[in-house]
């Protein structure tokens, strides 16, 4: 019997020798973390891509504006803004600018009203701006508020107030009415419409 007790005692000592360093190692890590006031966790986080873009635009003007009051538009390289250049702006001048905004990213995007900046600054208060937001639309669903638009068609019914959530590959349509109510004639007005 004595031999068995000796074997048991040797085993207990070996277990204690193996377990004590593990406990000390754990306590050392916790003590260092508490003392350093910092925990370092290593992990991998994957994020999606947020990328709304102006896919296309339309400028709708009254009959005859092209000759006397030319209006031109250009989308920026990053597709985040549209520059509209307008000549001979005078009292009663009126145009509509339409944008198709597409979510080209991998995560949903909240789309609100675009930012509008008008130059010359001293005349920007003379412009009345009305914004109409439509959507969201899946591929091809936006044609009812985009295709074959005439001045008298605008604004369409069913616009959204607030913002729209665009899932990846969905689109929104924005129609913006600009009316000049000032007394002076502006040789050239520049309107910048941004979606961010």
N, CA and C atoms as an extended XYZ file, in Angstrom:
588
Properties=species:S:1:pos:R:3:atomname:S:1:resname:S:1:resid:I:1 pbc="F F F"
N         0.798       -1.182        0.000 N   UNK     1
C         0.000        0.000        0.000 CA  UNK     1
C         0.840        1.244        0.000 C   UNK     1
N         1.972        1.092        0.716 N   UNK     2
C         2.836        2.258        0.781 CA  UNK     2
C         3.318        2.668       -0.582 C   UNK     2
N         3.548        1.803       -1.458 N   UNK     3
C         4.017        2.110       -2.801 CA  UNK     3
C         2.983        2.893       -3.598 C   UNK     3
N         1.723        2.527       -3.388 N   UNK     4
C         0.677        3.233       -4.113 CA  UNK     4
C         0.542        4.655       -3.615 C   UNK     4
N         0.653        4.880       -2.321 N   UNK     5
C         0.556        6.221       -1.757 CA  UNK     5
C         1.706        7.084       -2.247 C   UNK     5
N         2.873        6.486       -2.344 N   UNK     6
C         4.029        7.240       -2.839 CA  UNK     6
C         3.825        7.644       -4.296 C   UNK     6
N         3.273        6.749       -5.077 N   UNK     7
C         3.008        7.042       -6.491 CA  UNK     7
C         1.978        8.154       -6.598 C   UNK     7
N         0.908        8.094       -5.789 N   UNK     8
C        -0.127        9.136       -5.813 CA  UNK     8
C         0.460       10.492       -5.434 C   UNK     8
N         1.328       10.497       -4.435 N   UNK     9
C         1.930       11.766       -4.008 CA  UNK     9
C         2.841       12.329       -5.091 C   UNK     9
N         3.570       11.503       -5.779 N   UNK    10
C         4.441       11.948       -6.874 CA  UNK    10
C         3.588       12.529       -8.007 C   UNK    10
N         2.479       11.862       -8.309 N   UNK    11
C         1.593       12.353       -9.381 CA  UNK    11
C         1.021       13.717       -9.001 C   UNK    11
N         0.587       13.877       -7.728 N   UNK    12
C         0.045       15.171       -7.291 CA  UNK    12
C         1.093       16.263       -7.402 C   UNK    12
N         2.307       15.963       -7.064 N   UNK    13
C         3.377       16.961       -7.152 CA  UNK    13
C         3.648       17.334       -8.608 C   UNK    13
N         3.633       16.342       -9.489 N   UNK    14
C         3.852       16.623      -10.913 CA  UNK    14
C         2.719       17.484      -11.483 C   UNK    14
N         1.475       17.173      -11.101 N   UNK    15
C         0.329       17.967      -11.562 CA  UNK    15
C         0.467       19.391      -11.044 C   UNK    15
N         0.822       19.552       -9.783 N   UNK    16
C         0.988       20.887       -9.204 CA  UNK    16
C         2.089       21.643       -9.933 C   UNK    16
N         3.180       20.979      -10.255 N   UNK    17
C         4.280       21.630      -10.975 CA  UNK    17
C         3.825       22.071      -12.367 C   UNK    17
N         2.949       21.314      -13.012 N   UNK    18
C         2.467       21.663      -14.351 CA  UNK    18
C         1.391       22.751      -14.296 C   UNK    18
N         0.507       22.712      -13.293 N   UNK    19
C        -0.621       23.652      -13.220 CA  UNK    19
C        -0.188       25.016      -12.691 C   UNK    19
N         0.707       25.063      -11.748 N   UNK    20
C         1.127       26.345      -11.149 CA  UNK    20
C         1.684       27.307      -12.200 C   UNK    20
N         2.556       26.914      -13.123 N   UNK    21
C         3.018       27.873      -14.139 CA  UNK    21
C         1.882       28.381      -15.043 C   UNK    21
N         0.906       27.523      -15.360 N   UNK    22
C        -0.230       27.966      -16.176 CA  UNK    22
C        -1.041       29.031      -15.448 C   UNK    22
N        -1.299       28.821      -14.178 N   UNK    23
C        -2.041       29.804      -13.386 CA  UNK    23
C        -1.249       31.099      -13.297 C   UNK    23
N         0.052       30.995      -13.037 N   UNK    24
C         0.895       32.195      -12.950 CA  UNK    24
C         0.935       32.950      -14.282 C   UNK    24
N         0.990       32.233      -15.379 N   UNK    25
C         1.007       32.869      -16.698 CA  UNK    25
C        -0.297       33.637      -16.942 C   UNK    25
N        -1.434       33.047      -16.607 N   UNK    26
C        -2.726       33.712      -16.762 CA  UNK    26
C        -2.807       34.944      -15.866 C   UNK    26
N        -2.416       34.801      -14.617 N   UNK    27
C        -2.454       35.937      -13.689 CA  UNK    27
C        -1.501       37.044      -14.121 C   UNK    27
N        -0.360       36.690      -14.668 N   UNK    28
C         0.594       37.698      -15.145 CA  UNK    28
C        -0.012       38.514      -16.280 C   UNK    28
N        -0.682       37.846      -17.218 N   UNK    29
C        -1.329       38.560      -18.325 CA  UNK    29
C        -2.416       39.492      -17.831 C   UNK    29
N        -3.246       39.017      -16.887 N   UNK    30
C        -4.309       39.864      -16.345 CA  UNK    30
C        -3.726       41.031      -15.557 C   UNK    30
N        -2.682       40.782      -14.800 N   UNK    31
C        -2.059       41.852      -14.022 CA  UNK    31
C        -1.437       42.893      -14.951 C   UNK    31
N        -0.776       42.465      -16.004 N   UNK    32
C        -0.174       43.408      -16.954 CA  UNK    32
C        -1.251       44.249      -17.635 C   UNK    32
N        -2.335       43.598      -18.039 N   UNK    33
C        -3.434       44.323      -18.684 CA  UNK    33
C        -4.010       45.362      -17.738 C   UNK    33
N        -4.216       44.984      -16.480 N   UNK    34
C        -4.749       45.930      -15.503 CA  UNK    34
C        -3.763       47.075      -15.263 C   UNK    34
N        -2.499       46.751      -15.158 N   UNK    35
C        -1.474       47.762      -14.905 CA  UNK    35
C        -1.306       48.679      -16.118 C   UNK    35
N        -1.303       48.121      -17.329 N   UNK    36
C        -1.085       48.906      -18.540 CA  UNK    36
C        -2.363       49.628      -18.971 C   UNK    36
N        -3.518       49.240      -18.432 N   UNK    37
C        -4.802       49.846      -18.787 CA  UNK    37
C        -5.095       49.690      -20.272 C   UNK    37
N        -4.661       48.593      -20.812 N   UNK    38
C        -4.823       48.368      -22.249 CA  UNK    38
C        -4.906       46.878      -22.523 C   UNK    38
N        -5.838       46.514      -23.390 N   UNK    39
C        -5.960       45.137      -23.839 CA  UNK    39
C        -5.811       45.151      -25.345 C   UNK    39
N        -4.997       44.298      -25.871 N   UNK    40
C        -4.822       44.222      -27.318 CA  UNK    40
C        -5.520       42.973      -27.825 C   UNK    40
N        -6.484       43.199      -28.717 N   UNK    41
C        -7.214       42.090      -29.321 CA  UNK    41
C        -6.932       42.124      -30.810 C   UNK    41
N        -6.532       41.015      -31.334 N   UNK    42
C        -6.222       40.936      -32.756 CA  UNK    42
C        -7.363       40.204      -33.442 C   UNK    42
N        -7.897       40.826      -34.506 N   UNK    43
C        -8.999       40.220      -35.236 CA  UNK    43
C        -9.080       40.800      -36.636 C   UNK    43
N        -9.970       40.273      -37.422 N   UNK    44
C       -10.175       40.737      -38.793 CA  UNK    44
C       -11.601       41.262      -38.900 C   UNK    44
N       -11.738       42.485      -39.406 N   UNK    45
C       -13.052       43.084      -39.621 CA  UNK    45
C       -13.183       43.400      -41.100 C   UNK    45
N       -14.240       42.923      -41.720 N   UNK    46
C       -14.481       43.232      -43.128 CA  UNK    46
C       -15.620       44.229      -43.212 C   UNK    46
N       -15.444       45.266      -44.040 N   UNK    47
C       -16.482       46.272      -44.211 CA  UNK    47
C       -16.930       46.307      -45.659 C   UNK    47
N       -18.098       46.866      -45.867 N   UNK    48
C       -18.611       47.009      -47.226 CA  UNK    48
C       -18.181       48.328      -47.827 C   UNK    48
N       -18.559       48.527      -49.066 N   UNK    49
C       -18.204       49.738      -49.801 CA  UNK    49
C       -19.452       50.604      -49.944 C   UNK    49
N       -19.347       51.882      -49.556 N   UNK    50
C       -20.432       52.851      -49.648 CA  UNK    50
C       -20.134       53.732      -50.844 C   UNK    50
N       -20.946       53.625      -51.918 N   UNK    51
C       -20.607       54.359      -53.131 CA  UNK    51
C       -21.847       54.776      -53.924 C   UNK    51
N       -22.535       55.861      -53.507 N   UNK    52
C       -23.584       56.391      -54.374 CA  UNK    52
C       -22.945       57.198      -55.503 C   UNK    52
N       -23.503       57.117      -56.701 N   UNK    53
C       -22.953       57.839      -57.857 CA  UNK    53
C       -24.076       58.432      -58.688 C   UNK    53
N       -23.777       59.557      -59.334 N   UNK    54
C       -24.704       60.117      -60.310 CA  UNK    54
C       -24.519       59.310      -61.586 C   UNK    54
N       -25.552       58.575      -61.975 N   UNK    55
C       -25.473       57.737      -63.169 CA  UNK    55
C       -25.724       58.528      -64.434 C   UNK    55
N       -26.689       59.438      -64.391 N   UNK    56
C       -26.980       60.294      -65.542 CA  UNK    56
C       -27.793       61.490      -65.069 C   UNK    56
N       -27.987       62.449      -65.979 N   UNK    57
C       -28.756       63.640      -65.640 CA  UNK    57
C       -29.558       64.087      -66.851 C   UNK    57
N       -30.576       64.907      -66.593 N   UNK    58
C       -31.373       65.547      -67.642 CA  UNK    58
C       -31.613       66.987      -67.228 C   UNK    58
N       -31.625       67.868      -68.208 N   UNK    59
C       -32.015       69.251      -67.976 CA  UNK    59
C       -33.229       69.519      -68.860 C   UNK    59
N       -34.335       69.879      -68.239 N   UNK    60
C       -35.577       70.145      -68.966 CA  UNK    60
C       -35.826       71.651      -68.909 C   UNK    60
N       -35.928       72.267      -70.084 N   UNK    61
C       -36.128       73.719      -70.179 CA  UNK    61
C       -37.384       74.020      -70.992 C   UNK    61
N       -37.937       75.220      -70.809 N   UNK    62
C       -39.061       75.609      -71.660 CA  UNK    62
C       -38.612       75.718      -73.118 C   UNK    62
N       -39.557       75.640      -74.023 N   UNK    63
C       -39.268       75.753      -75.457 CA  UNK    63
C       -38.585       77.094      -75.721 C   UNK    63
N       -37.498       77.067      -76.520 N   UNK    64
C       -36.790       78.288      -76.900 CA  UNK    64
C       -35.608       78.642      -76.019 C   UNK    64
N       -35.426       77.971      -74.880 N   UNK    65
C       -34.314       78.305      -73.990 CA  UNK    65
C       -32.967       77.981      -74.611 C   UNK    65
N       -32.900       76.965      -75.424 N   UNK    66
C       -31.615       76.540      -75.978 CA  UNK    66
C       -30.921       77.653      -76.744 C   UNK    66
N       -31.677       78.504      -77.428 N   UNK    67
C       -31.073       79.572      -78.227 CA  UNK    67
C       -30.717       80.786      -77.369 C   UNK    67
N       -31.673       81.261      -76.558 N   UNK    68
C       -31.468       82.503      -75.818 CA  UNK    68
C       -30.875       82.290      -74.432 C   UNK    68
N       -31.169       81.181      -73.813 N   UNK    69
C       -30.723       80.911      -72.448 CA  UNK    69
C       -30.079       79.533      -72.369 C   UNK    69
N       -28.923       79.344      -73.015 N   UNK    70
C       -28.332       78.000      -73.026 CA  UNK    70
C       -28.007       77.491      -71.615 C   UNK    70
N       -28.250       76.199      -71.431 N   UNK    71
C       -27.981       75.531      -70.161 CA  UNK    71
C       -27.206       74.259      -70.477 C   UNK    71
N       -26.068       74.068      -69.799 N   UNK    72
C       -25.230       72.886      -70.026 CA  UNK    72
C       -24.900       72.231      -68.694 C   UNK    72
N       -24.732       70.914      -68.719 N   UNK    73
C       -24.378       70.188      -67.509 CA  UNK    73
C       -23.175       69.295      -67.721 C   UNK    73
N       -22.476       69.022      -66.616 N   UNK    74
C       -21.310       68.135      -66.668 CA  UNK    74
C       -21.162       67.421      -65.327 C   UNK    74
N       -21.097       66.088      -65.375 N   UNK    75
C       -20.892       65.287      -64.170 CA  UNK    75
C       -19.404       65.277      -63.839 C   UNK    75
N       -19.066       65.433      -62.551 N   UNK    76
C       -17.664       65.406      -62.122 CA  UNK    76
C       -17.073       64.011      -62.335 C   UNK    76
N       -15.739       63.939      -62.367 N   UNK    77
C       -15.057       62.654      -62.594 CA  UNK    77
C       -15.401       61.615      -61.534 C   UNK    77
N       -15.554       62.066      -60.271 N   UNK    78
C       -15.872       61.114      -59.204 CA  UNK    78
C       -17.368       60.787      -59.118 C   UNK    78
N       -18.159       61.371      -59.998 N   UNK    79
C       -19.608       61.135      -60.102 CA  UNK    79
C       -20.360       61.499      -58.830 C   UNK    79
N       -19.832       62.476      -58.091 N   UNK    80
C       -20.464       62.926      -56.860 CA  UNK    80
C       -21.165       64.274      -57.007 C   UNK    80
N       -20.945       64.954      -58.141 N   UNK    81
C       -21.585       66.257      -58.333 CA  UNK    81
C       -21.864       66.521      -59.808 C   UNK    81
N       -22.799       67.445      -60.028 N   UNK    82
C       -23.162       67.888      -61.369 CA  UNK    82
C       -23.015       69.396      -61.395 C   UNK    82
N       -22.301       69.911      -62.391 N   UNK    83
C       -22.158       71.354      -62.585 CA  UNK    83
C       -23.081       71.755      -63.725 C   UNK    83
N       -24.000       72.670      -63.442 N   UNK    84
C       -24.928       73.182      -64.449 CA  UNK    84
C       -24.575       74.642      -64.688 C   UNK    84
N       -24.252       74.985      -65.938 N   UNK    85
C       -23.914       76.361      -66.313 CA  UNK    85
C       -25.087       76.944      -67.096 C   UNK    85
N       -25.565       78.107      -66.653 N   UNK    86
C       -26.758       78.730      -67.237 CA  UNK    86
C       -26.409       80.146      -67.688 C   UNK    86
N       -26.761       80.507      -68.916 N   UNK    87
C       -26.483       81.847      -69.446 CA  UNK    87
C       -27.769       82.661      -69.526 C   UNK    87
N       -27.596       83.988      -69.375 N   UNK    88
C       -28.704       84.947      -69.516 CA  UNK    88
C       -29.887       84.623      -68.605 C   UNK    88
N       -29.604       84.525      -67.325 N   UNK    89
C       -30.647       84.227      -66.347 CA  UNK    89
C       -31.333       85.535      -65.959 C   UNK    89
N       -32.652       85.602      -66.143 N   UNK    90
C       -33.403       86.816      -65.806 CA  UNK    90
C       -34.701       86.435      -65.096 C   UNK    90
N       -35.446       87.423      -64.652 N   UNK    91
C       -36.668       87.192      -63.886 CA  UNK    91
C       -37.609       86.228      -64.621 C   UNK    91
N       -38.102       85.231      -63.894 N   UNK    92
C       -39.001       84.238      -64.468 CA  UNK    92
C       -38.296       83.029      -65.075 C   UNK    92
N       -36.971       83.076      -65.159 N   UNK    93
C       -36.178       81.959      -65.697 CA  UNK    93
C       -36.498       80.712      -64.890 C   UNK    93
N       -36.654       79.566      -65.569 N   UNK    94
C       -37.071       78.349      -64.890 CA  UNK    94
C       -36.539       77.124      -65.622 C   UNK    94
N       -35.890       76.199      -64.880 N   UNK    95
C       -35.449       74.921      -65.451 CA  UNK    95
C       -35.689       73.816      -64.424 C   UNK    95
N       -35.651       72.581      -64.908 N   UNK    96
C       -35.680       71.392      -64.063 CA  UNK    96
C       -34.413       70.590      -64.349 C   UNK    96
N       -33.772       70.110      -63.283 N   UNK    97
C       -32.597       69.244      -63.422 CA  UNK    97
C       -32.933       67.908      -62.759 C   UNK    97
N       -32.749       66.831      -63.510 N   UNK    98
C       -33.004       65.494      -62.983 CA  UNK    98
C       -31.716       64.704      -62.856 C   UNK    98
N       -31.620       63.906      -61.802 N   UNK    99
C       -30.449       63.047      -61.567 CA  UNK    99
C       -30.917       61.622      -61.299 C   UNK    99
N       -30.188       60.664      -61.841 N   UNK   100
C       -30.346       59.276      -61.410 CA  UNK   100
C       -29.156       58.984      -60.505 C   UNK   100
N       -29.457       58.592      -59.278 N   UNK   101
C       -28.410       58.281      -58.310 CA  UNK   101
C       -28.455       56.781      -58.063 C   UNK   101
N       -27.331       56.121      -58.292 N   UNK   102
C       -27.245       54.662      -58.168 CA  UNK   102
C       -26.337       54.293      -57.001 C   UNK   102
N       -26.711       53.267      -56.257 N   UNK   103
C       -25.848       52.731      -55.210 CA  UNK   103
C       -24.949       51.683      -55.854 C   UNK   103
N       -23.720       52.059      -56.135 N   UNK   104
C       -22.749       51.156      -56.758 CA  UNK   104
C       -21.897       50.435      -55.722 C   UNK   104
N       -22.243       50.585      -54.447 N   UNK   105
C       -21.484       49.950      -53.378 CA  UNK   105
C       -22.015       48.569      -53.035 C   UNK   105
N       -21.561       48.066      -51.874 N   UNK   106
C       -21.941       46.725      -51.433 CA  UNK   106
C       -22.811       46.745      -50.180 C   UNK   106
N       -23.099       47.940      -49.653 N   UNK   107
C       -23.948       48.073      -48.470 CA  UNK   107
C       -25.050       49.093      -48.758 C   UNK   107
N       -26.158       49.042      -48.021 N   UNK   108
C       -27.216       50.031      -48.228 CA  UNK   108
C       -26.723       51.454      -47.939 C   UNK   108
N       -27.303       52.419      -48.665 N   UNK   109
C       -26.932       53.831      -48.536 CA  UNK   109
C       -28.199       54.630      -48.266 C   UNK   109
N       -28.131       55.555      -47.309 N   UNK   110
C       -29.256       56.456      -47.077 CA  UNK   110
C       -29.079       57.680      -47.961 C   UNK   110
N       -30.042       57.899      -48.840 N   UNK   111
C       -29.976       58.994      -49.812 CA  UNK   111
C       -30.973       60.069      -49.399 C   UNK   111
N       -30.455       61.253      -49.100 N   UNK   112
C       -31.304       62.390      -48.767 CA  UNK   112
C       -31.265       63.414      -49.888 C   UNK   112
N       -31.725       64.619      -49.582 N   UNK   113
C       -31.706       65.680      -50.584 CA  UNK   113
C       -30.263       66.068      -50.893 C   UNK   113
N       -29.948       66.324      -52.153 N   UNK   114
C       -28.585       66.724      -52.508 CA  UNK   114
C       -28.287       68.146      -52.030 C   UNK   114
N       -26.988       68.451      -51.939 N   UNK   115
C       -26.570       69.815      -51.620 CA  UNK   115
C       -26.626       70.672      -52.877 C   UNK   115
N       -27.070       71.914      -52.742 N   UNK   116
C       -27.191       72.834      -53.877 CA  UNK   116
C       -26.369       74.079      -53.567 C   UNK   116
N       -25.473       74.446      -54.483 N   UNK   117
C       -24.650       75.651      -54.340 CA  UNK   117
C       -24.790       76.466      -55.619 C   UNK   117
N       -25.126       77.744      -55.474 N   UNK   118
C       -25.373       78.595      -56.639 CA  UNK   118
C       -24.397       79.763      -56.626 C   UNK   118
N       -23.772       80.016      -57.772 N   UNK   119
C       -22.866       81.153      -57.970 CA  UNK   119
C       -23.416       82.019      -59.087 C   UNK   119
N       -23.373       83.314      -59.053 N   UNK   120
C       -22.704       84.137      -58.045 CA  UNK   120
C       -23.456       84.122      -56.707 C   UNK   120
N       -22.662       84.139      -55.627 N   UNK   121
C       -23.225       84.054      -54.286 CA  UNK   121
C       -24.214       85.166      -53.995 C   UNK   121
N       -23.911       86.376      -54.465 N   UNK   122
C       -24.788       87.505      -54.144 CA  UNK   122
C       -26.171       87.372      -54.782 C   UNK   122
N       -26.337       86.460      -55.729 N   UNK   123
C       -27.636       86.238      -56.374 CA  UNK   123
C       -28.290       84.911      -55.961 C   UNK   123
N       -27.604       84.120      -55.152 N   UNK   124
C       -28.126       82.785      -54.822 CA  UNK   124
C       -29.459       82.848      -54.074 C   UNK   124
N       -29.684       83.895      -53.302 N   UNK   125
C       -30.948       84.029      -52.576 CA  UNK   125
C       -32.114       84.335      -53.510 C   UNK   125
N       -31.817       84.763      -54.730 N   UNK   126
C       -32.870       85.087      -55.704 CA  UNK   126
C       -33.400       83.846      -56.426 C   UNK   126
N       -32.793       82.690      -56.169 N   UNK   127
C       -33.243       81.436      -56.782 CA  UNK   127
C       -34.177       80.700      -55.823 C   UNK   127
N       -35.306       80.277      -56.320 N   UNK   128
C       -36.197       79.404      -55.563 CA  UNK   128
C       -35.886       77.971      -56.006 C   UNK   128
N       -35.624       77.094      -55.046 N   UNK   129
C       -35.231       75.710      -55.352 CA  UNK   129
C       -36.216       74.751      -54.679 C   UNK   129
N       -36.784       73.853      -55.473 N   UNK   130
C       -37.693       72.815      -54.965 CA  UNK   130
C       -37.119       71.456      -55.353 C   UNK   130
N       -37.003       70.550      -54.370 N   UNK   131
C       -36.400       69.232      -54.601 CA  UNK   131
C       -37.458       68.144      -54.431 C   UNK   131
N       -37.485       67.210      -55.389 N   UNK   132
C       -38.426       66.090      -55.366 CA  UNK   132
C       -37.624       64.793      -55.500 C   UNK   132
N       -37.804       63.883      -54.547 N   UNK   133
C       -37.041       62.638      -54.485 CA  UNK   133
C       -37.984       61.453      -54.733 C   UNK   133
N       -37.556       60.534      -55.608 N   UNK   134
C       -38.374       59.374      -55.978 CA  UNK   134
C       -37.544       58.093      -55.863 C   UNK   134
N       -38.179       57.011      -55.413 N   UNK   135
C       -37.489       55.732      -55.353 CA  UNK   135
C       -37.777       55.021      -54.052 C   UNK   135
N       -37.043       53.945      -53.762 N   UNK   136
C       -35.974       53.343      -54.562 CA  UNK   136
C       -36.537       52.511      -55.713 C   UNK   136
N       -35.702       52.338      -56.725 N   UNK   137
C       -36.082       51.573      -57.909 CA  UNK   137
C       -35.052       50.484      -58.178 C   UNK   137
N       -35.567       49.319      -58.569 N   UNK   138
C       -34.688       48.277      -59.081 CA  UNK   138
C       -34.458       48.559      -60.556 C   UNK   138
N       -33.652       47.789      -61.192 N   UNK   139
C       -33.277       48.008      -62.596 CA  UNK   139
C       -34.497       48.271      -63.485 C   UNK   139
N       -34.491       49.435      -64.151 N   UNK   140
C       -35.539       49.793      -65.101 CA  UNK   140
C       -36.831       50.307      -64.494 C   UNK   140
N       -36.987       50.259      -63.187 N   UNK   141
C       -38.240       50.659      -62.554 CA  UNK   141
C       -38.485       52.153      -62.502 C   UNK   141
N       -37.469       52.940      -62.805 N   UNK   142
C       -37.575       54.394      -62.676 CA  UNK   142
C       -38.096       55.095      -63.930 C   UNK   142
N       -38.411       54.365      -64.979 N   UNK   143
C       -38.778       54.998      -66.256 CA  UNK   143
C       -40.029       55.864      -66.154 C   UNK   143
N       -40.919       55.564      -65.231 N   UNK   144
C       -42.138       56.369      -65.087 CA  UNK   144
C       -41.847       57.803      -64.653 C   UNK   144
N       -40.732       58.037      -63.985 N   UNK   145
C       -40.379       59.402      -63.564 CA  UNK   145
C       -39.120       59.897      -64.280 C   UNK   145
N       -38.728       59.221      -65.372 N   UNK   146
C       -37.499       59.599      -66.067 CA  UNK   146
C       -37.658       59.656      -67.584 C   UNK   146
N       -38.288       58.681      -68.168 N   UNK   147
C       -38.344       58.593      -69.628 CA  UNK   147
C       -39.311       59.586      -70.256 C   UNK   147
N       -38.876       60.274      -71.316 N   UNK   148
C       -39.729       61.168      -72.094 CA  UNK   148
C       -40.326       62.322      -71.314 C   UNK   148
N       -39.600       62.877      -70.375 N   UNK   149
C       -40.117       63.933      -69.499 CA  UNK   149
C       -40.216       65.264      -70.238 C   UNK   149
N       -41.346       65.941      -70.039 N   UNK   150
C       -41.547       67.295      -70.564 CA  UNK   150
C       -41.766       68.227      -69.377 C   UNK   150
N       -41.584       69.522      -69.622 N   UNK   151
C       -41.733       70.523      -68.570 CA  UNK   151
C       -43.092       70.405      -67.861 C   UNK   151
N       -44.145       70.194      -68.625 N   UNK   152
C       -45.492       70.150      -68.035 CA  UNK   152
C       -45.748       68.877      -67.224 C   UNK   152
N       -44.878       67.857      -67.352 N   UNK   153
C       -45.032       66.616      -66.581 CA  UNK   153
C       -44.564       66.774      -65.137 C   UNK   153
N       -43.734       67.780      -64.887 N   UNK   154
C       -43.061       67.901      -63.596 CA  UNK   154
C       -43.818       68.836      -62.661 C   UNK   154
N       -43.791       68.550      -61.348 N   UNK   155
C       -43.257       67.363      -60.685 CA  UNK   155
C       -44.228       66.184      -60.776 C   UNK   155
N       -43.661       64.987      -60.674 N   UNK   156
C       -44.469       63.774      -60.663 CA  UNK   156
C       -45.076       63.580      -59.275 C   UNK   156
N       -46.159       62.838      -59.214 N   UNK   157
C       -46.735       62.469      -57.922 CA  UNK   157
C       -45.901       61.343      -57.316 C   UNK   157
N       -46.018       61.176      -56.007 N   UNK   158
C       -45.359       60.059      -55.341 CA  UNK   158
C       -43.950       60.336      -54.866 C   UNK   158
N       -43.582       61.631      -54.755 N   UNK   159
C       -42.234       61.910      -54.262 CA  UNK   159
C       -42.138       61.572      -52.772 C   UNK   159
N       -40.920       61.325      -52.329 N   UNK   160
C       -40.635       60.901      -50.960 CA  UNK   160
C       -40.123       62.096      -50.168 C   UNK   160
N       -40.613       62.267      -48.953 N   UNK   161
C       -40.060       63.299      -48.084 CA  UNK   161
C       -39.045       62.639      -47.163 C   UNK   161
N       -37.986       63.347      -46.869 N   UNK   162
C       -36.934       62.798      -46.018 CA  UNK   162
C       -35.848       62.143      -46.838 C   UNK   162
N       -35.641       60.854      -46.608 N   UNK   163
C       -34.561       60.149      -47.303 CA  UNK   163
C       -35.046       58.778      -47.780 C   UNK   163
N       -34.213       58.167      -48.618 N   UNK   164
C       -34.499       56.850      -49.190 CA  UNK   164
C       -33.316       55.941      -48.883 C   UNK   164
N       -33.588       54.697      -48.517 N   UNK   165
C       -32.522       53.707      -48.352 CA  UNK   165
C       -32.366       52.980      -49.686 C   UNK   165
N       -31.162       53.078      -50.259 N   UNK   166
C       -30.862       52.388      -51.517 CA  UNK   166
C       -30.016       51.159      -51.217 C   UNK   166
N       -30.539       49.989      -51.509 N   UNK   167
C       -29.745       48.769      -51.408 CA  UNK   167
C       -28.778       48.726      -52.588 C   UNK   167
N       -27.742       47.885      -52.519 N   UNK   168
C       -26.816       47.794      -53.649 CA  UNK   168
C       -27.565       47.563      -54.962 C   UNK   168
N       -27.171       48.297      -55.992 N   UNK   169
C       -27.733       48.252      -57.350 CA  UNK   169
C       -29.080       48.955      -57.497 C   UNK   169
N       -29.630       49.502      -56.440 N   UNK   170
C       -30.877       50.257      -56.574 CA  UNK   170
C       -30.584       51.703      -56.962 C   UNK   170
N       -31.635       52.382      -57.458 N   UNK   171
C       -31.497       53.761      -57.919 CA  UNK   171
C       -32.558       54.648      -57.282 C   UNK   171
N       -32.255       55.946      -57.240 N   UNK   172
C       -33.223       56.974      -56.855 CA  UNK   172
C       -33.207       58.022      -57.957 C   UNK   172
N       -34.323       58.716      -58.125 N   UNK   173
C       -34.408       59.813      -59.089 CA  UNK   173
C       -34.686       61.085      -58.305 C   UNK   173
N       -33.936       62.136      -58.617 N   UNK   174
C       -34.131       63.439      -57.997 CA  UNK   174
C       -34.468       64.434      -59.098 C   UNK   174
N       -35.561       65.165      -58.930 N   UNK   175
C       -35.898       66.268      -59.828 CA  UNK   175
C       -35.834       67.554      -59.017 C   UNK   175
N       -35.106       68.545      -59.544 N   UNK   176
C       -34.925       69.819      -58.851 CA  UNK   176
C       -35.398       70.943      -59.765 C   UNK   176
N       -36.301       71.761      -59.249 N   UNK   177
C       -36.793       72.913      -60.012 CA  UNK   177
C       -36.071       74.171      -59.535 C   UNK   177
N       -35.509       74.910      -60.483 N   UNK   178
C       -34.844       76.183      -60.201 CA  UNK   178
C       -35.640       77.299      -60.869 C   UNK   178
N       -36.016       78.304      -60.100 N   UNK   179
C       -36.720       79.472      -60.635 CA  UNK   179
C       -35.993       80.715      -60.147 C   UNK   179
N       -35.686       81.633      -61.074 N   UNK   180
C       -35.004       82.876      -60.700 CA  UNK   180
C       -36.054       83.954      -60.477 C   UNK   180
N       -36.007       84.575      -59.295 N   UNK   181
C       -36.985       85.591      -58.926 CA  UNK   181
C       -36.340       86.951      -58.715 C   UNK   181
N       -35.107       87.115      -59.189 N   UNK   182
C       -34.399       88.382      -59.011 CA  UNK   182
C       -34.753       89.401      -60.083 C   UNK   182
N       -34.299       90.652      -59.871 N   UNK   183
C       -34.573       91.750      -60.804 CA  UNK   183
C       -33.487       91.906      -61.854 C   UNK   183
N       -32.267       91.487      -61.529 N   UNK   184
C       -31.130       91.704      -62.426 CA  UNK   184
C       -30.982       90.540      -63.407 C   UNK   184
N       -30.206       90.779      -64.456 N   UNK   185
C       -29.867       89.717      -65.404 CA  UNK   185
C       -28.492       89.180      -65.016 C   UNK   185
N       -28.369       87.858      -64.929 N   UNK   186
C       -27.082       87.226      -64.623 CA  UNK   186
C       -26.542       86.661      -65.927 C   UNK   186
N       -25.350       87.138      -66.324 N   UNK   187
C       -24.749       86.646      -67.569 CA  UNK   187
C       -24.482       85.147      -67.513 C   UNK   187
N       -23.951       84.682      -66.365 N   UNK   188
C       -23.682       83.249      -66.209 CA  UNK   188
C       -23.886       82.836      -64.758 C   UNK   188
N       -24.767       81.887      -64.540 N   UNK   189
C       -24.972       81.305      -63.213 CA  UNK   189
C       -24.442       79.878      -63.246 C   UNK   189
N       -23.827       79.476      -62.137 N   UNK   190
C       -23.300       78.120      -62.023 CA  UNK   190
C       -23.984       77.454      -60.833 C   UNK   190
N       -24.581       76.312      -61.101 N   UNK   191
C       -25.274       75.550      -60.062 CA  UNK   191
C       -24.508       74.245      -59.861 C   UNK   191
N       -24.114       73.996      -58.618 N   UNK   192
C       -23.402       72.758      -58.291 CA  UNK   192
C       -24.331       71.919      -57.420 C   UNK   192
N       -24.601       70.699      -57.866 N   UNK   193
C       -25.465       69.772      -57.140 CA  UNK   193
C       -24.587       68.612      -56.683 C   UNK   193
N       -24.512       68.383      -55.365 N   UNK   194
C       -23.674       67.303      -54.829 CA  UNK   194
C       -24.541       66.281      -54.106 C   UNK   194
N       -24.153       65.020      -54.186 N   UNK   195
C       -24.933       63.967      -53.538 CA  UNK   195
C       -24.318       63.491      -52.238 C   UNK   195
N       -23.216       64.054      -51.800 N   UNK   196
C       -22.632       63.663      -50.512 CA  UNK   196
C       -22.709       64.784      -49.543 C   UNK   196
